[in-house]
Amino acid sequence: MTLLSFEQPHDIASSASTIAVDVLRDWRHAALRLSAGRRTAFQHADWLGAWYGAFVDVAPLIAVISDAATGKDIAVVPMIHHVRRGIRIVEFPDLGVSDNNAPILARDAALDAGATDAINKALIGALRALPDRLDLLRLKKMPAEVGGKPNPLVALGRIGSSSLNGNLVLMGDDYDDYQAAIKRLQMPRGWRVFSRHAGARFEIAADVARAHELLDVMDLQQQARMQKLGSRFVLNDATHARFYREVVRRGLAEGHVMVSALVCDEGVVATAFGVRHGATYILLRISHAGDQWSSCSPGLLIIERTMAALHALGVRRFDLSIGNQAYKRRFGAARATLTDVSVALSWRGLPFAWRDHAAQGLRRCPKLAALAARAMGKGAR
């Protein structure tokens, strides 16, 4: 454990003259800090505990930011560091399984512009001072707010600079009104067609054993789909399989994780996996049994039935995950922007930070981005 304190002028830190950064190397110790703090679903103890336990080829690096004068924690920033192409990179514990990333924030943290600047300067200073000789801080897919509080880390970048975005559906209290708004999807018809099969039902896994069975089916169905598309599928390798099953083991009983399915006597027709945080549900994975079931649109139907079940439980915000497939617009989803940040921690990291910044700039100019993609041989085929 490394403890680094950085003196900040009084006109920078609004609530304290010093910011301390405590760098921990074990999530189990860090999890005890700000256990009741503001967070997204992907900083939940069940999610991060499963992540750090499964992805063992990277090194945990968790920054606990506090007021050095009072000792009170302000934020916890879960991170990892690893080497890629000879560059020592610090990033969130994600590696493609989380839809967004953020710090955990104290519920009463005063995060005005001065405090945000002090926090960010202290964090970067602490990372640069570590003996690991880190090169690049790369924080991706950050929401602008965390539990209604401004996310201080987005100030290190440009709002909305990520190439990815959430897809948010906001509902009122009457689900019938929502169904009427998406009538083009013809979900009632899809349910009627599916219901003609013997034993047809919508199911939410009630215990870990059943959830694991459905995950096994999901892996097989998704792999078959990816093979048909000619795409690589990794979510059923040893590491990812261990992660998803541990998330389920930890979070199913308390409602943080939900595995749902369309089932009939012929087998499991479709599955969905997602996480719930308060009144928000984030859909992360779906699968279906193939084209022979296309008459009932099982991929769309499992989403709609899951949304209906969660709406009855009080959920009003549904994030249909990153990626901008056309069906998400048909569900009424609006894009929720995310922010990427790249900061060089050494001279070796400078070219990579510059490249990240250039890519972010290109995203604001679609025509220029298309020209650059064609120049690099990445244009549409």
Contacts in CASP RR format, 6 or more apart in sequence:
PFRMAT RR
TARGET T0000
AUTHOR 0000-0000-0000
METHOD contacts of the structure
MODEL  1
MTLLSFEQPHDIASSASTIAVDVLRDWRHAALRLSAGRRTAFQHADWLGA
WYGAFVDVAPLIAVISDAATGKDIAVVPMIHHVRRGIRIVEFPDLGVSDN
NAPILARDAALDAGATDAINKALIGALRALPDRLDLLRLKKMPAEVGGKP
NPLVALGRIGSSSLNGNLVLMGDDYDDYQAAIKRLQMPRGWRVFSRHAGA
RFEIAADVARAHELLDVMDLQQQARMQKLGSRFVLNDATHARFYREVVRR
GLAEGHVMVSALVCDEGVVATAFGVRHGATYILLRISHAGDQWSSCSPGL
LIIERTMAALHALGVRRFDLSIGNQAYKRRFGAARATLTDVSVALSWRGL
PFAWRDHAAQGLRRCPKLAALAARAMGKGAR
1 22 0 8 1.000
1 23 0 8 1.000
1 24 0 8 1.000
1 25 0 8 1.000
1 29 0 8 1.000
2 22 0 8 1.000
2 23 0 8 1.000
2 126 0 8 1.000
2 130 0 8 1.000
3 20 0 8 1.000
3 21 0 8 1.000
3 22 0 8 1.000
3 23 0 8 1.000
4 20 0 8 1.000
4 21 0 8 1.000
4 22 0 8 1.000
4 23 0 8 1.000
4 122 0 8 1.000
4 125 0 8 1.000
4 126 0 8 1.000
4 129 0 8 1.000
5 18 0 8 1.000
5 19 0 8 1.000
5 20 0 8 1.000
5 21 0 8 1.000
5 68 0 8 1.000
6 18 0 8 1.000
6 19 0 8 1.000
6 20 0 8 1.000
6 21 0 8 1.000
6 121 0 8 1.000
6 122 0 8 1.000
6 125 0 8 1.000
6 126 0 8 1.000
7 17 0 8 1.000
7 18 0 8 1.000
8 16 0 8 1.000
8 17 0 8 1.000
8 18 0 8 1.000
8 19 0 8 1.000
8 118 0 8 1.000
8 121 0 8 1.000
8 122 0 8 1.000
9 17 0 8 1.000
10 17 0 8 1.000
12 114 0 8 1.000
12 117 0 8 1.000
12 118 0 8 1.000
12 121 0 8 1.000
13 19 0 8 1.000
13 114 0 8 1.000
13 115 0 8 1.000
13 118 0 8 1.000
14 110 0 8 1.000
14 112 0 8 1.000
14 114 0 8 1.000
14 115 0 8 1.000
14 118 0 8 1.000
15 67 0 8 1.000
15 110 0 8 1.000
15 115 0 8 1.000
16 67 0 8 1.000
16 68 0 8 1.000
16 69 0 8 1.000
16 70 0 8 1.000
17 69 0 8 1.000
18 67 0 8 1.000
18 68 0 8 1.000
18 69 0 8 1.000
19 65 0 8 1.000
19 66 0 8 1.000
19 67 0 8 1.000
19 68 0 8 1.000
19 74 0 8 1.000
19 118 0 8 1.000
19 119 0 8 1.000
19 121 0 8 1.000
19 122 0 8 1.000
20 65 0 8 1.000
20 66 0 8 1.000
20 67 0 8 1.000
20 68 0 8 1.000
20 71 0 8 1.000
20 122 0 8 1.000
21 63 0 8 1.000
21 64 0 8 1.000
21 65 0 8 1.000
21 66 0 8 1.000
21 122 0 8 1.000
21 123 0 8 1.000
21 125 0 8 1.000
21 126 0 8 1.000
22 63 0 8 1.000
22 64 0 8 1.000
22 65 0 8 1.000
22 66 0 8 1.000
23 61 0 8 1.000
23 62 0 8 1.000
23 63 0 8 1.000
23 64 0 8 1.000
23 126 0 8 1.000
23 127 0 8 1.000
23 130 0 8 1.000
24 30 0 8 1.000
24 60 0 8 1.000
24 61 0 8 1.000
24 62 0 8 1.000
24 63 0 8 1.000
24 64 0 8 1.000
25 59 0 8 1.000
25 60 0 8 1.000
25 61 0 8 1.000
25 62 0 8 1.000
26 60 0 8 1.000
26 62 0 8 1.000
27 48 0 8 1.000
27 49 0 8 1.000
27 52 0 8 1.000
27 53 0 8 1.000
27 60 0 8 1.000
27 62 0 8 1.000
27 78 0 8 1.000
28 49 0 8 1.000
30 60 0 8 1.000
30 62 0 8 1.000
30 64 0 8 1.000
30 76 0 8 1.000
30 78 0 8 1.000
31 45 0 8 1.000
31 48 0 8 1.000
31 49 0 8 1.000
33 64 0 8 1.000
33 73 0 8 1.000
33 76 0 8 1.000
34 64 0 8 1.000
34 73 0 8 1.000
34 75 0 8 1.000
34 76 0 8 1.000
34 104 0 8 1.000
34 105 0 8 1.000
34 106 0 8 1.000
35 45 0 8 1.000
36 107 0 8 1.000
37 104 0 8 1.000
37 105 0 8 1.000
37 106 0 8 1.000
37 107 0 8 1.000
38 104 0 8 1.000
38 105 0 8 1.000
38 106 0 8 1.000
38 107 0 8 1.000
38 146 0 8 1.000
38 147 0 8 1.000
38 148 0 8 1.000
38 149 0 8 1.000
39 102 0 8 1.000
39 104 0 8 1.000
39 105 0 8 1.000
39 146 0 8 1.000
39 147 0 8 1.000
39 277 0 8 1.000
40 100 0 8 1.000
40 101 0 8 1.000
40 102 0 8 1.000
40 143 0 8 1.000
40 146 0 8 1.000
40 147 0 8 1.000
40 277 0 8 1.000
41 47 0 8 1.000
41 256 0 8 1.000
41 275 0 8 1.000
41 276 0 8 1.000
41 277 0 8 1.000
41 280 0 8 1.000
41 282 0 8 1.000
42 48 0 8 1.000
42 94 0 8 1.000
42 98 0 8 1.000
42 99 0 8 1.000
42 100 0 8 1.000
42 101 0 8 1.000
42 102 0 8 1.000
42 275 0 8 1.000
43 78 0 8 1.000
43 102 0 8 1.000
43 103 0 8 1.000
43 104 0 8 1.000
44 256 0 8 1.000
44 275 0 8 1.000
44 277 0 8 1.000
45 250 0 8 1.000
46 247 0 8 1.000
46 250 0 8 1.000
46 251 0 8 1.000
46 254 0 8 1.000
46 256 0 8 1.000
46 257 0 8 1.000
47 98 0 8 1.000
47 247 0 8 1.000
47 256 0 8 1.000
47 275 0 8 1.000
48 78 0 8 1.000
48 93 0 8 1.000
49 246 0 8 1.000
49 250 0 8 1.000
50 243 0 8 1.000
50 246 0 8 1.000
50 247 0 8 1.000
50 249 0 8 1.000
50 250 0 8 1.000
51 93 0 8 1.000
51 97 0 8 1.000
51 98 0 8 1.000
51 243 0 8 1.000
52 60 0 8 1.000
52 93 0 8 1.000
53 243 0 8 1.000
53 246 0 8 1.000
54 239 0 8 1.000
54 240 0 8 1.000
54 242 0 8 1.000
54 243 0 8 1.000
54 246 0 8 1.000
55 80 0 8 1.000
55 93 0 8 1.000
55 95 0 8 1.000
55 239 0 8 1.000
55 243 0 8 1.000
57 82 0 8 1.000
57 239 0 8 1.000
58 80 0 8 1.000
58 81 0 8 1.000
58 82 0 8 1.000
58 93 0 8 1.000
58 95 0 8 1.000
59 80 0 8 1.000
59 81 0 8 1.000
59 82 0 8 1.000
60 79 0 8 1.000
60 80 0 8 1.000
60 93 0 8 1.000
61 79 0 8 1.000
61 80 0 8 1.000
61 81 0 8 1.000
61 90 0 8 1.000
62 76 0 8 1.000
62 77 0 8 1.000
62 78 0 8 1.000
62 79 0 8 1.000
63 75 0 8 1.000
63 76 0 8 1.000
63 77 0 8 1.000
63 79 0 8 1.000
63 123 0 8 1.000
63 126 0 8 1.000
63 127 0 8 1.000
64 73 0 8 1.000
64 75 0 8 1.000
64 76 0 8 1.000
64 77 0 8 1.000
65 73 0 8 1.000
65 74 0 8 1.000
65 75 0 8 1.000
65 76 0 8 1.000
65 77 0 8 1.000
65 103 0 8 1.000
65 119 0 8 1.000
65 122 0 8 1.000
65 123 0 8 1.000
66 72 0 8 1.000
66 73 0 8 1.000
66 74 0 8 1.000
67 74 0 8 1.000
72 106 0 8 1.000
73 106 0 8 1.000
74 105 0 8 1.000
74 106 0 8 1.000
74 109 0 8 1.000
74 115 0 8 1.000
74 119 0 8 1.000
75 103 0 8 1.000
75 104 0 8 1.000
75 105 0 8 1.000
75 106 0 8 1.000
75 109 0 8 1.000
75 119 0 8 1.000
75 152 0 8 1.000
76 103 0 8 1.000
76 104 0 8 1.000
77 103 0 8 1.000
77 104 0 8 1.000
77 123 0 8 1.000
77 153 0 8 1.000
78 92 0 8 1.000
78 93 0 8 1.000
78 103 0 8 1.000
78 104 0 8 1.000
79 90 0 8 1.000
79 91 0 8 1.000
79 92 0 8 1.000
79 93 0 8 1.000
80 90 0 8 1.000
80 91 0 8 1.000
80 92 0 8 1.000
80 93 0 8 1.000
81 88 0 8 1.000
81 89 0 8 1.000
81 90 0 8 1.000
81 91 0 8 1.000
81 132 0 8 1.000
81 134 0 8 1.000
82 88 0 8 1.000
82 89 0 8 1.000
83 89 0 8 1.000
87 135 0 8 1.000
87 136 0 8 1.000
87 348 0 8 1.000
87 349 0 8 1.000
87 352 0 8 1.000
88 132 0 8 1.000
88 133 0 8 1.000
88 134 0 8 1.000
88 135 0 8 1.000
88 136 0 8 1.000
89 134 0 8 1.000
89 135 0 8 1.000
89 136 0 8 1.000
89 137 0 8 1.000
89 138 0 8 1.000
90 127 0 8 1.000
90 134 0 8 1.000
90 136 0 8 1.000
90 137 0 8 1.000
90 138 0 8 1.000
90 345 0 8 1.000
91 137 0 8 1.000
91 138 0 8 1.000
91 139 0 8 1.000
91 140 0 8 1.000
92 98 0 8 1.000
92 101 0 8 1.000
92 139 0 8 1.000
92 140 0 8 1.000
92 141 0 8 1.000
93 101 0 8 1.000
94 101 0 8 1.000
94 140 0 8 1.000
94 141 0 8 1.000
97 240 0 8 1.000
97 243 0 8 1.000
97 284 0 8 1.000
98 141 0 8 1.000
99 141 0 8 1.000
99 166 0 8 1.000
99 282 0 8 1.000
99 284 0 8 1.000
99 319 0 8 1.000
99 321 0 8 1.000
99 322 0 8 1.000
100 141 0 8 1.000
100 142 0 8 1.000
100 143 0 8 1.000
100 166 0 8 1.000
100 338 0 8 1.000
101 139 0 8 1.000
101 140 0 8 1.000
101 141 0 8 1.000
101 142 0 8 1.000
102 142 0 8 1.000
102 143 0 8 1.000
102 146 0 8 1.000
102 151 0 8 1.000
102 153 0 8 1.000
103 146 0 8 1.000
103 151 0 8 1.000
103 152 0 8 1.000
103 153 0 8 1.000
104 146 0 8 1.000
105 111 0 8 1.000
105 146 0 8 1.000
105 147 0 8 1.000
105 149 0 8 1.000
105 151 0 8 1.000
105 152 0 8 1.000
109 115 0 8 1.000
109 149 0 8 1.000
111 119 0 8 1.000
111 149 0 8 1.000
111 150 0 8 1.000
111 152 0 8 1.000
113 155 0 8 1.000
115 152 0 8 1.000
116 150 0 8 1.000
116 152 0 8 1.000
116 155 0 8 1.000
117 155 0 8 1.000
119 152 0 8 1.000
120 152 0 8 1.000
120 153 0 8 1.000
120 155 0 8 1.000
120 156 0 8 1.000
123 153 0 8 1.000
124 137 0 8 1.000
124 156 0 8 1.000
124 343 0 8 1.000
124 345 0 8 1.000
127 134 0 8 1.000
127 137 0 8 1.000
127 345 0 8 1.000
128 134 0 8 1.000
128 345 0 8 1.000
128 346 0 8 1.000
133 346 0 8 1.000
134 345 0 8 1.000
134 346 0 8 1.000
135 344 0 8 1.000
135 345 0 8 1.000
135 346 0 8 1.000
135 348 0 8 1.000
135 349 0 8 1.000
135 352 0 8 1.000
136 342 0 8 1.000
136 343 0 8 1.000
136 344 0 8 1.000
136 345 0 8 1.000
136 346 0 8 1.000
136 348 0 8 1.000
136 349 0 8 1.000
136 352 0 8 1.000
136 353 0 8 1.000
137 341 0 8 1.000
137 342 0 8 1.000
137 343 0 8 1.000
137 344 0 8 1.000
137 345 0 8 1.000
138 340 0 8 1.000
138 341 0 8 1.000
138 342 0 8 1.000
138 352 0 8 1.000
138 356 0 8 1.000
139 153 0 8 1.000
139 156 0 8 1.000
139 340 0 8 1.000
139 341 0 8 1.000
139 342 0 8 1.000
140 162 0 8 1.000
140 164 0 8 1.000
140 338 0 8 1.000
140 340 0 8 1.000
140 341 0 8 1.000
141 162 0 8 1.000
141 164 0 8 1.000
141 322 0 8 1.000
141 338 0 8 1.000
141 339 0 8 1.000
141 340 0 8 1.000
142 151 0 8 1.000
142 153 0 8 1.000
142 154 0 8 1.000
142 162 0 8 1.000
142 338 0 8 1.000
142 339 0 8 1.000
142 340 0 8 1.000
142 341 0 8 1.000
143 151 0 8 1.000
143 336 0 8 1.000
143 338 0 8 1.000
143 339 0 8 1.000
144 150 0 8 1.000
144 151 0 8 1.000
144 154 0 8 1.000
144 159 0 8 1.000
144 337 0 8 1.000
144 339 0 8 1.000
145 151 0 8 1.000
151 339 0 8 1.000
153 341 0 8 1.000
154 339 0 8 1.000
154 341 0 8 1.000
156 341 0 8 1.000
156 343 0 8 1.000
157 339 0 8 1.000
157 340 0 8 1.000
157 341 0 8 1.000
158 339 0 8 1.000
158 360 0 8 1.000
159 337 0 8 1.000
159 339 0 8 1.000
160 337 0 8 1.000
160 338 0 8 1.000
160 339 0 8 1.000
161 339 0 8 1.000
161 340 0 8 1.000
161 341 0 8 1.000
161 360 0 8 1.000
161 361 0 8 1.000
161 363 0 8 1.000
162 337 0 8 1.000
162 338 0 8 1.000
162 339 0 8 1.000
162 340 0 8 1.000
163 340 0 8 1.000
163 359 0 8 1.000
163 363 0 8 1.000
164 322 0 8 1.000
164 323 0 8 1.000
164 338 0 8 1.000
165 322 0 8 1.000
165 323 0 8 1.000
165 324 0 8 1.000
165 335 0 8 1.000
165 336 0 8 1.000
165 337 0 8 1.000
165 338 0 8 1.000
166 319 0 8 1.000
166 320 0 8 1.000
166 321 0 8 1.000
166 322 0 8 1.000
166 323 0 8 1.000
166 333 0 8 1.000
166 335 0 8 1.000
166 336 0 8 1.000
166 337 0 8 1.000
166 338 0 8 1.000
167 319 0 8 1.000
167 320 0 8 1.000
167 321 0 8 1.000
167 322 0 8 1.000
167 323 0 8 1.000
167 324 0 8 1.000
167 328 0 8 1.000
167 333 0 8 1.000
167 334 0 8 1.000
167 335 0 8 1.000
167 336 0 8 1.000
168 317 0 8 1.000
168 318 0 8 1.000
168 319 0 8 1.000
168 320 0 8 1.000
168 333 0 8 1.000
168 334 0 8 1.000
168 335 0 8 1.000
168 336 0 8 1.000
169 307 0 8 1.000
169 317 0 8 1.000
169 318 0 8 1.000
169 319 0 8 1.000
169 320 0 8 1.000
169 331 0 8 1.000
169 332 0 8 1.000
169 333 0 8 1.000
169 334 0 8 1.000
170 316 0 8 1.000
170 317 0 8 1.000
170 334 0 8 1.000
171 178 0 8 1.000
171 311 0 8 1.000
171 316 0 8 1.000
171 317 0 8 1.000
171 318 0 8 1.000
172 178 0 8 1.000
172 316 0 8 1.000
173 316 0 8 1.000
175 308 0 8 1.000
175 311 0 8 1.000
175 312 0 8 1.000
178 311 0 8 1.000
179 187 0 8 1.000
179 188 0 8 1.000
181 332 0 8 1.000
182 304 0 8 1.000
182 330 0 8 1.000
182 331 0 8 1.000
182 332 0 8 1.000
184 330 0 8 1.000
185 297 0 8 1.000
185 300 0 8 1.000
185 304 0 8 1.000
185 330 0 8 1.000
185 331 0 8 1.000
186 297 0 8 1.000
187 297 0 8 1.000
187 300 0 8 1.000
187 301 0 8 1.000
187 304 0 8 1.000
190 295 0 8 1.000
190 296 0 8 1.000
190 297 0 8 1.000
190 301 0 8 1.000
191 296 0 8 1.000
191 301 0 8 1.000
191 305 0 8 1.000
193 295 0 8 1.000
193 296 0 8 1.000
194 200 0 8 1.000
194 262 0 8 1.000
194 264 0 8 1.000
194 269 0 8 1.000
194 296 0 8 1.000
194 298 0 8 1.000
194 301 0 8 1.000
197 264 0 8 1.000
197 265 0 8 1.000
197 266 0 8 1.000
198 264 0 8 1.000
198 265 0 8 1.000
198 266 0 8 1.000
199 263 0 8 1.000
199 264 0 8 1.000
199 265 0 8 1.000
200 262 0 8 1.000
200 263 0 8 1.000
200 264 0 8 1.000
201 262 0 8 1.000
201 263 0 8 1.000
201 264 0 8 1.000
202 260 0 8 1.000
202 261 0 8 1.000
202 262 0 8 1.000
202 263 0 8 1.000
202 302 0 8 1.000
202 305 0 8 1.000
202 309 0 8 1.000
203 260 0 8 1.000
203 261 0 8 1.000
203 262 0 8 1.000
203 263 0 8 1.000
204 258 0 8 1.000
204 259 0 8 1.000
204 260 0 8 1.000
204 309 0 8 1.000
205 211 0 8 1.000
205 213 0 8 1.000
205 214 0 8 1.000
205 252 0 8 1.000
205 258 0 8 1.000
205 259 0 8 1.000
205 260 0 8 1.000
205 261 0 8 1.000
207 252 0 8 1.000
208 248 0 8 1.000
208 249 0 8 1.000
208 252 0 8 1.000
208 253 0 8 1.000
210 259 0 8 1.000
211 248 0 8 1.000
211 252 0 8 1.000
211 257 0 8 1.000
211 259 0 8 1.000
212 245 0 8 1.000
212 248 0 8 1.000
214 259 0 8 1.000
214 261 0 8 1.000
214 268 0 8 1.000
214 271 0 8 1.000
215 241 0 8 1.000
215 244 0 8 1.000
215 245 0 8 1.000
215 248 0 8 1.000
215 259 0 8 1.000
215 271 0 8 1.000
215 273 0 8 1.000
217 261 0 8 1.000
217 268 0 8 1.000
217 271 0 8 1.000
217 287 0 8 1.000
218 271 0 8 1.000
218 273 0 8 1.000
218 285 0 8 1.000
218 287 0 8 1.000
219 235 0 8 1.000
219 236 0 8 1.000
219 241 0 8 1.000
220 236 0 8 1.000
221 268 0 8 1.000
221 271 0 8 1.000
221 287 0 8 1.000
221 288 0 8 1.000
221 289 0 8 1.000
221 290 0 8 1.000
222 233 0 8 1.000
222 235 0 8 1.000
222 236 0 8 1.000
222 285 0 8 1.000
222 287 0 8 1.000
223 233 0 8 1.000
223 236 0 8 1.000
224 290 0 8 1.000
225 287 0 8 1.000
225 288 0 8 1.000
225 290 0 8 1.000
226 232 0 8 1.000
226 233 0 8 1.000
227 233 0 8 1.000
234 240 0 8 1.000
235 241 0 8 1.000
235 244 0 8 1.000
235 285 0 8 1.000
244 273 0 8 1.000
247 257 0 8 1.000
247 275 0 8 1.000
248 257 0 8 1.000
248 259 0 8 1.000
250 256 0 8 1.000
250 257 0 8 1.000
251 257 0 8 1.000
252 258 0 8 1.000
252 259 0 8 1.000
255 276 0 8 1.000
256 275 0 8 1.000
256 276 0 8 1.000
256 277 0 8 1.000
257 273 0 8 1.000
257 274 0 8 1.000
257 275 0 8 1.000
257 276 0 8 1.000
258 272 0 8 1.000
258 273 0 8 1.000
258 274 0 8 1.000
258 275 0 8 1.000
258 276 0 8 1.000
258 281 0 8 1.000
258 306 0 8 1.000
258 310 0 8 1.000
259 271 0 8 1.000
259 272 0 8 1.000
259 273 0 8 1.000
259 274 0 8 1.000
260 271 0 8 1.000
260 272 0 8 1.000
260 302 0 8 1.000
260 305 0 8 1.000
260 306 0 8 1.000
260 309 0 8 1.000
261 268 0 8 1.000
261 269 0 8 1.000
261 270 0 8 1.000
261 271 0 8 1.000
261 272 0 8 1.000
261 302 0 8 1.000
262 268 0 8 1.000
262 269 0 8 1.000
262 270 0 8 1.000
262 271 0 8 1.000
262 298 0 8 1.000
262 301 0 8 1.000
262 302 0 8 1.000
262 305 0 8 1.000
263 269 0 8 1.000
267 289 0 8 1.000
268 289 0 8 1.000
269 288 0 8 1.000
269 289 0 8 1.000
269 293 0 8 1.000
269 296 0 8 1.000
269 298 0 8 1.000
270 286 0 8 1.000
270 287 0 8 1.000
270 288 0 8 1.000
270 289 0 8 1.000
270 293 0 8 1.000
270 298 0 8 1.000
270 299 0 8 1.000
270 301 0 8 1.000
270 302 0 8 1.000
271 285 0 8 1.000
271 286 0 8 1.000
271 287 0 8 1.000
271 288 0 8 1.000
271 302 0 8 1.000
272 283 0 8 1.000
272 285 0 8 1.000
272 286 0 8 1.000
272 302 0 8 1.000
272 303 0 8 1.000
272 306 0 8 1.000
273 283 0 8 1.000
273 284 0 8 1.000
273 285 0 8 1.000
273 286 0 8 1.000
274 281 0 8 1.000
274 282 0 8 1.000
274 283 0 8 1.000
274 284 0 8 1.000
274 285 0 8 1.000
275 281 0 8 1.000
275 282 0 8 1.000
275 284 0 8 1.000
276 282 0 8 1.000
276 310 0 8 1.000
276 315 0 8 1.000
278 315 0 8 1.000
279 314 0 8 1.000
279 315 0 8 1.000
279 316 0 8 1.000
279 317 0 8 1.000
280 315 0 8 1.000
280 317 0 8 1.000
280 318 0 8 1.000
280 319 0 8 1.000
281 306 0 8 1.000
281 307 0 8 1.000
281 310 0 8 1.000
281 315 0 8 1.000
281 317 0 8 1.000
281 318 0 8 1.000
281 319 0 8 1.000
282 318 0 8 1.000
282 319 0 8 1.000
282 321 0 8 1.000
283 303 0 8 1.000
283 306 0 8 1.000
283 318 0 8 1.000
283 319 0 8 1.000
283 320 0 8 1.000
283 321 0 8 1.000
284 321 0 8 1.000
286 299 0 8 1.000
286 302 0 8 1.000
286 303 0 8 1.000
288 298 0 8 1.000
288 299 0 8 1.000
288 302 0 8 1.000
289 298 0 8 1.000
290 298 0 8 1.000
300 327 0 8 1.000
303 320 0 8 1.000
303 331 0 8 1.000
304 331 0 8 1.000
307 315 0 8 1.000
307 318 0 8 1.000
310 318 0 8 1.000
318 333 0 8 1.000
319 336 0 8 1.000
320 328 0 8 1.000
320 331 0 8 1.000
320 333 0 8 1.000
322 338 0 8 1.000
324 335 0 8 1.000
340 356 0 8 1.000
340 360 0 8 1.000
342 352 0 8 1.000
342 353 0 8 1.000
342 356 0 8 1.000
342 357 0 8 1.000
343 353 0 8 1.000
344 350 0 8 1.000
344 352 0 8 1.000
344 353 0 8 1.000
362 368 0 8 1.000
362 369 0 8 1.000
362 372 0 8 1.000
363 369 0 8 1.000
370 379 0 8 1.000
373 379 0 8 1.000
END
